[in-house]
Each structure stands twice: as structure tokens, then as C-alpha cells.
Amino acid sequence: MAAPDGKLRETDTANTETLFRLIQSITSPKAEPFKQWLAKVGYERVQEIEDPELAAKRSRAIYKAKGYPENWIEKRMRGIAIREQLTNEWERRGVKEEKEYAILTAEISRATFSLKPSDHRKLKGLQKQNPRDHMTDIELIFTMLGEASTVEIPIQKDDARISSK
């Protein structure tokens, strides 16, 4: 990897999953707080699988803790629900690969903002953060409108085709 001096250095790296596995394998008592935290987070995610409403409540609490206003949180949560409807519809229509979702999402973003999501990220100075978490109320509303329309239009066309038969 490139070092601050610009030279390439041989470096060990790990992704999040690998780091968690490393923490689990450490036998030191000093690692115990991390292991307990991992167990707690894992248990919470299992609970959310059993009751998805818990995940929504957790998301709301996180946004609130970050200082987002309640009305923004409501729009963001509604946007998440609309996005889920969209991805469910795409899946129903045969979209399978992550790259296909990215292409379709980029098309909606281009139609809505004349920007690809990556350009929207750059415009807002974001790295890996979700651009939707940094959108204004109006941007969230337009994003929801673009995605909801993308779901609704083909469904209406399907209904019209079926009723004309």
C-alpha cells in the first residue's frame, strides 16, 4: 500500500469480518469486553431478523443520536421503505446481481439529480457514507419520488396489459 511518503510498503490488511474473527480468537482477558460487545451486537441482529421492526427502531435511535431532526428521520425511514419496495420489484423482475442494482440506481439518480450516486457523494464530500444520510429534506423527497415512480409505472403498464387481454 502507499505510505504517507508515497512509497509502496508491504502491509497486512483485514476486512471487518476478519477483524471480528481475530478478536474472537484472542485468549487475553483484555479482549473480553470486545467479545462481549460482539456477542451483544450479534444477539441484537438475530432479534432484528425475528422482528424487523426492531431494526427500524434502532435506525431511528441512531439517527436521533446523530442529531437529525424528527421530520428528517421520518422522511429517511419512508425512503428506506420505498427503496425496499423498489429492490423487491427489481428482484421480482429478475435483477439478481449487485452490479445490476447499481446501474439501475444510477439511472434513477441521473434522472432525478443529473448526477450518478458517486458524483453525488463527491459533491457532498463523502467517502463511504450513504449519501441518503446526508441529503436535505428536498433531496430525500425527490429520491423517494424517483424510486416510487420506478416501481409504480411498470406495475401500471402490467395491469393495463392484463386488463386489455
C-alpha positions, 0 to 999 in steps of 0.5 A, spaced: 500 500 500 502 507 499 505 510 505 504 517 507 511 518 503 508 515 497 512 509 497 509 502 496 510 498 503 508 491 504 502 491 509 497 486 512 490 488 511 483 485 514 476 486 512 471 487 518 469 480 518 476 478 519 477 483 524 471 480 528 474 473 527 481 475 530 478 478 536 474 472 537 480 468 537 484 472 542 485 468 549 487 475 553 482 477 558 483 484 555 479 482 549 473 480 553 469 486 553 470 486 545 467 479 545 462 481 549 460 487 545 460 482 539 456 477 542 451 483 544 451 486 537 450 479 534 444 477 539 441 484 537 441 482 529 438 475 530 432 479 534 432 484 528 431 478 523 425 475 528 422 482 528 424 487 523 421 492 526 426 492 531 431 494 526 427 500 524 427 502 531 434 502 532 435 506 525 431 511 528 435 511 535 441 512 531 439 517 527 436 521 533 443 520 536 446 523 530 442 529 531 437 529 525 431 532 526 424 528 527 421 530 520 428 528 517 428 521 520 421 520 518 422 522 511 429 517 511 425 511 514 419 512 508 425 512 503 428 506 506 421 503 505 420 505 498 427 503 496 425 496 499 419 496 495 423 498 489 429 492 490 423 487 491 420 489 484 427 489 481 428 482 484 421 480 482 423 482 475 429 478 475 435 483 477 439 478 481 446 481 481 449 487 485 452 490 479 445 490 476 442 494 482 447 499 481 446 501 474 439 501 475 440 506 481 444 510 477 439 511 472 434 513 477 439 518 480 441 521 473 434 522 472 432 525 478 439 529 480 443 529 473 448 526 477 450 518 478 450 516 486 458 517 486 458 524 483 453 525 488 457 523 494 463 527 491 459 533 491 457 532 498 464 530 500 463 523 502 467 517 502 463 511 504 457 514 507 450 513 504 449 519 501 441 518 503 444 520 510 446 526 508 441 529 503 436 535 505 429 534 506 428 536 498 433 531 496 430 525 500 423 527 497 425 527 490 429 520 491 423 517 494 419 520 488 424 517 483 424 510 486 416 510 487 415 512 480 420 506 478 416 501 481 409 504 480 409 505 472 411 498 470 406 495 475 401 500 471 403 498 464 402 490 467 395 491 469 393 495 463 396 489 459 392 484 463 386 488 463 386 489 455 387 481 454 
